[in-house]
Amino acid sequence: MDTIRPIRESELDELIDLLCAVHNPEGHERYRSYMEGDPTWCPSQTPVIVVEGRIVSTLRIWDRWVHLG
């Protein structure tokens, strides 16, 4: 069964490996900084889809104010 839920902090390495496999094999430090380098980050901002116990997809939500105009 597919599950959509916030990432667990114990899964960050798995998520970073997935992001590197999909986007940039050399991006470990960059992707880790998105979470560990952002003092406002919390797991609820990074939902994941888990299939058969493996993270297969993610979405990152940044909680930021944006000024337009």
Backbone hydrogen bonds, N-H to C=O, Kabsch-Sander energy under -0.5 kcal/mol:
donor,donor_aa,acceptor,acceptor_aa,energy
3,T,50,V,-2.1
5,R,3,T,-0.5
5,R,48,V,-2.0
7,I,43,P,-0.9
7,I,46,T,-1.9
11,E,8,R,-2.6
12,L,9,E,-1.3
15,L,11,E,-2.4
16,I,12,L,-2.7
17,D,13,D,-2.4
18,L,14,E,-2.0
19,L,15,L,-2.7
20,C,16,I,-2.3
21,A,17,D,-2.2
22,V,18,L,-2.0
23,H,19,L,-3.0
24,N,19,L,-0.9
27,G,24,N,-2.3
31,Y,27,G,-2.8
32,R,28,H,-2.3
33,S,29,E,-2.2
34,Y,30,R,-1.0
35,M,31,Y,-0.6
35,M,32,R,-1.2
36,E,32,R,-2.8
37,G,33,S,-1.1
38,D,35,M,-0.8
41,W,38,D,-1.8
45,Q,42,C,-2.4
46,T,43,P,-2.1
48,V,5,R,-3.2
49,I,57,S,-2.4
50,V,3,T,-2.9
50,V,48,V,-0.5
51,V,54,R,-2.7
54,R,51,V,-1.9
56,V,49,I,-2.9
57,S,49,I,-1.1
59,L,47,P,-1.6
61,I,45,Q,-2.9
61,I,59,L,-0.5
62,W,60,R,-0.5
63,D,61,I,-0.5
64,R,62,W,-1.3
68,L,66,V,-0.6
